[in-house]
Amino acid sequence: MPGESRGGFAAIGADPDDAEQRIQEWAQGFADKARRYQEMQAETEQLRLTAASPDGRIKVTVRADGSVTDLEFTDKVRTMAPSELAAQILSTMHRAQSDIASRVGETMSAHLGDEDPQTRSMMLDNLRERFPEQPEDQEPEQPETPSKWQLPADEETPKPPPAPPAPPAAGPTPPAAPPKRPRFEDEDDDFGPDFDPLRD
């Protein structure tokens, strides 16, 4: 309709100078936003988060992507069993990683303000899923160390020896041999069948 003011691209097309100015403003806005994202990314890459074990024997430092950048021990770790040391390292690393989401969220707020809330929420939810928060008072589970007199679990109860194989099935019993006639010492085997002891 004549005289009706129209917005959007129709309004831009009505005045070439105004259209050029708005395009420049959009381009400048995109450039500023890209610059803020680059600054946020650069600062995020420089983030380092450090956590210590409850007894202070171990310190672990991680990046914002969760990778370990530094690992420190005190001399007290020499008295720890290898399994206990490994459990303490993992627990301390998880404690350091559990702060990643909150620190990245602070960095995003500082550079982006309230822009792109959906993108920010998606990124932070992903970080919280990968690096969940750890309770402060949670102690790592200590592996049970058997005493020197205790046999390993698989050796405590000796297994009985295997049963001997069953004998093969017996066949029919052969007939018993006839009893032999007893032999006397003075018996002469040279007498023939015609021998008669009463005959002169």
TAQUISUL-V299113 format. One record per run of one state. SS is the DSSP state (h for helix, s for strand, l for the rest). FROM is the first residue (numbers start at 1). TO is the last residue. If there is no record, write none. Layout:
SS&FROM&TO + SS&FROM&TO
//
This chain:
l&1&7 + h&8&14 + l&15&15 + h&16&45 + l&46&48 + s&49&52 + l&53&57 + s&58&62 + l&63&67 + s&68&73 + l&74&74 + h&75&79 + l&80&81 + h&82&97 + l&98&99 + h&100&112 + l&113&116 + h&117&130 + l&131&152 + h&153&155 + l&156&200
//
